[in-house]
Amino acid sequence: METIIIDRICTSCGCDKETAKEYLDAEIRNLRELRDADDLRAGDMESACDNLGIEQEFLPYFCESLIF
């Protein structure tokens, strides 16, 4: 699923795959920091999708990324 997300980010922002991966990693890192600070809120994963310009159908990916 990560490859699909990266492709969608590329389409959304017109960037290359390496840059899209960096954007995705940054959003995941931000969500983990919020989780670790016990400050993760209901809309944070939706905001991550919006920030990346991707559909919210990818929310399960972000949920799974917080498990590890």
Helices and strands as residue ranges (DSSP letters): H 2-13, H 17-36, H 44-52, G 56-58, H 59-67
